[in-house]
Amino acid sequence: MEKAAELRKSLHSSDDSPNGVGDFTAEDRSAARDFATYLVEANLATPGEAAAKAQSLSAGAKTVLAGMTGTPTGDHFVAALRRMSGDELLGLRSSFRRMGIK
């Protein structure tokens, strides 16, 4: 739970690149937060829909999402979305909800 709290704090922080983690801006964090909210709220038919939307995000936003999900890079995050099953996507959505994404 401590990691989730740290990720929430980072996602909502107003400072750029908190604690020197990553090379992203407040706009990147905002885009990542918006995507996480979309993922939780949207009625997605396939994980591919989420991957297509994630692919269009800035590199910084993908980096923030990678940090939230434990993937090494933003590109790995998008690739993981592409490979997910429907059940795995449900698990990711559940994880984001536990982080306080609504």
Protein Blocks (a to p, Z undefined) as FASTA:
>chain_A
ZZmmmmmmmmmpcbehehhiajddfklmmmmmmmmmmmmmpccfbfklmmmmmmmpcfkl
mmmmmmmnopablklmmmmmmmpcfklmmmmmmmmmmnopZZ
